[in-house]
Amino acid sequence: MQGWVSPGRLVGRTRELGLLHSFVESAVAEGGARLVVGEAGVGKTALLGAAAAHAAELGARVLRASGVEFEAEVSFAGLHQLIAPLSAEVAAIPPDSRRTVGVAMGVQEGPAPDQLALTNALLALLSAAATESPLLVVVDDLQWLDRASATLFGILARRLDGTGVGFLGVVRAGEGSIFEDAGLPEIAVGPLDDDAAAELLTEAFPELPPRAVRRVLADAQGNPLALIELPTPGGPAPADPGLGRTPVGRRLRQTFARRIEGLPAETRTQLLLAALDGTGELFPAISFGALEPAERARLIRVHPVTRGVQFRHPLTRSAVVDLSTDQERRETHRRLAMRHPADSERRAWHLAEAASAPDEQIAQLLEEAAMKTKGRGDPVGAIDLLLRAAELSPGADDHDRRAMFATYLGADVTGNLLDPRTLGAGRGVPGRSVESAVAAAAYMVNSGGDIDTIHRVLLGALRNVGQPTRGWDAPLSEIVYVLQANCSFGSRADLLDEYQAALDGLGLEPPEILTLLGSTFLQPARLAAPSLPRLDEAIAGIGDQSDHVHAVRLAIAGMYVDRLAGCRNALWRVVEHGRAGGAIASAIKAFALLGFDSVLSGDWDGALRLADEGLALTTRHHYRLLGGFLHYDRAMVAAARGDRATARSLTDDLVSWAAPNRIGFVLQLAAHAKAVDALGHGEFESAYRHAVEICSPETVPVHKPVALWVLLDLVEAAVRAERMTEARAHVADIQRSAVADLSPRLALITAGAVGMTAPSTTFREAFDTALATPGANRWPFAHARIQFAYGERLRRAKSPSEARRHLTDALDTFERLGAVPWATRCRAELRASGLTVADHATEAPDPLTPQEREIADLAAAGLTNKQIGERLYLSPRTIGAHLYRVFPKLGISSRAALRDALERLSSPTA
């Protein structure tokens, strides 16, 4: 009922209905999404029904789905509901989309669907359904959707503008749903005011005595469901005034409980079957006749045609389950399990709920279901199933293996970084099995632990494998991947040698992605060249049904050989999935990889935005190492723009925790930023010492792939420090390494370095070769620095007009990037060449993103987080997270200081 007193009319909801009708009219014409948010019983479902009815009046088709509290662990259960009525449209969409949907639904075999591919397939399906008439998707109880469906619907909802498909969802406030932070426009629904509450109660119960009216109004507190249900037979007795007011939700549960307790035993049994099944279907195990007393008691509705069972309110369903005993619930789950195929996820889940003691057969079914769920693109669901399988494992080894692999997936994919030593009640010992070793190592790696300890744990487990009898199963592949990452982070030759020996000892050819990572990521200077055609082919197909983990690993394989541009779209899909509450750890890695790409490709403002958002996640989820990568991005931009204080603060922090743990990669990143900072401030000897920390003992050491990012800084610092002997030796090493063949950027830098060190008779040829490199302008900072060096040499060679052309182009780039120190030196060279140039400093960029600035301005004006969120269609929690990042950027620690800080930012010379 929830507020209905007559067909087509809701009491006290004029504002909400107006907003919903306006949205529906817009959505069926152009598409779009809204959330209806409120507490239990305030009438959200009734409003949803009114909106659906209005859509039908406009000629729109309405598709419905609903989250079910006791089905939230069944992967893609919500997607199943939505797609079930669309069998004809599924058959009509393109084969690739049909296959993607089929894999997610578990009815087809195939690689895990990429989230964008699945979103696009669902959008294609809904668009096909909307060809005959407009389409409105309505989803009730979003807070109880399984996470895979919720993430998918969250991404879909943000892409509906302009599609002619509308999305209207209902979410209960305060339940921790990912939709609460989805950033979708919301319609808030609160209690009825006193007049509307009295009107509703009077119309529903016109003969209720005045004293009872006053009591119900006081007890209901404006909650429409309470106003309708509390006065009916079976309602609870009045609360004792001396005990204070009972919360509305508790009084409603008491009301429903009393009705349920008055039902025949067989009716209660059938209600429990319907409640725990969650599908809303009648099937042979459920007796329609036995349900009639529950329908008369207004606890359920049975559809007159389909005979589907619908609980009148989620509180009713919860009350049915709460009143049952453990034994009754187990027996019901056992009966429900028999409805499903032997290898289905639902059967495994129901059997697990029916189990009262460890059971290896059920644990095995859950483990198999977990691997299928992971293969369908739902790692979160796979983790839940693996952890339940561990709980039901009779043997300590099986418990350890399953729990540890779930822990590893959490650390590597979903952002749930847990110390595996806290799991398993002491049954598992990290390092005893491949699964426990990879879980322990993943935790230590991501939290910035000691490289040598991690290496010993991983090598020990890998050596214990011997000759694998099962081939490259998932745990074995993951332990090799984490070992590769640890070797890279350690950046030492001995780690690489031990890794290679252990890999050779397996006697198996690794999977393609591990082979690519072993060459292009671990040892690009030595091994990458032969692998590049295969890498390019893999990246070209990165969007074809690849999962997020695969996309991230391909991007990692491409980072040192400058293939990140080809991975950008896939990485942004990973970020979007993480923003929607999906694979958080994968999203953090995507932020880091996109940040590396942005630094090198000159999108420095973009790099800062990526770093800000990514660091909020690394802080919240305790991913110290990945946070270090994002701090490097910020340090590099600060160094290049001449912000010495920020660059030094960030690099000092990196060194403080990376040095004790021997994380060579992070130390090298810090040294790189320090070298760029010193170059910008004319401290060329210092810059050379920092760069040579990385480029030693050889200029291009095979165990330090980050050297490929530092070569230009090394040679430029050596030349400007008047170390020409060392500079020429470095250039010779670079040429011998043949890294110029790996990417246009490295070809540009190699030729530019030759030009910097070439004699006066040949430098023009080398610089011209550098600047003619195809795609050289994709790396604007490096390109401009080589132009600048060329212009300097031309001026000194008495070719001022030719010098001015290159210097002017370089200055334009430096000013666009905000590279203040380089722009200043470039102007000086232009003046020396005879050109008059305005002597002004490049404006420092605003440290706040546009959205942060808007939020900060509103907060400074006195608005609360809730008020700001309502104005910007964001949740109060999201507003708080933005302000948490704004305060340190502005050098303040409280909201009270915002106004003055923003005024200083707007008037830096004041």
Buried (B, 14 or more C-beta within 10 A) or exposed (E): BBBBBEEEEBBBBEEBBEBBBEBBBBBBEBBBBBBBBBBBBBBBBBBBBBBBBBBBEBEBBBBBBBBBBBBBBBBBBBBBBBBEEBEEBBEBBEEBBBBBBBBBBBEEEEBBBBBBBBBBBBBBBBBBBBEEBBBBBBBBBBBBBBBBBBBBBBBBBBBBEEBBBBBBBBBBBEBEBBBBBBBBBBBBBBBBEEEBBBBBBBEBBEEBEEEBBEBBBEBBBBBBBBBBBBBBEBBBEEBEEEEEEBEBBEBBBBBBBBBBEEBEEEBBBBBBBBBBBBBBEBEEBBBEEBBBBBBEBBBBEBEEEEEBBEBBBBBBBBBBBEBBEEEBBBBBBBBBBEBBEEEBBBBBBBBBBBBEEBBEEBBBBBBBBBBBBBBBBBBBBBBBBBBBBBBBBEEBBBBBBBBBBBBBBBBBBBBBBBBBBEBBEEBBBBBBBBBBBBBBBBBBBBBBBBBBBBBBBBBEBBEEBEEEEEEBEBBBBBBBBBBBBBBBBBBBBEBBEBBBEBBEEBEBEBBEBBBBBBBBBBBBBBBBBEBBEBBEEBBEEBBEBBBBBBBBBBBBBBBBBBBBBBBBEBBEBBBBBBBBBBBBBBBBBBBBBBBBBBBBBBBBBBBBBBBBBBBBBBBEBBBBBBBBBBBBBBBBBBBBBBBBEBBBBBBEBBBEBBEEBBBBBBBBBBBBBBBBBBBBBEBBEBBBBBBBBBBEEBBBBBBBBBBBBBBBBBBBBBBBBEBEEBBBBBBEBBBEBBBBEBBBBBBBBBBBBBBBBBEEEEBBEBBEBBBEBEBBBBBBBBBBBBBBBBBBBBBEEEBBEBBBBBBBBBBBBBBBBBBBBBBBBBBEBBEBBEBEBEEEEBEEBEBBBEEBBBBBBBBBEEBEBEBBBBEBBBBBEBBEBBBEBBBEBBEBEEBEBBBEBBEEBEEEEE
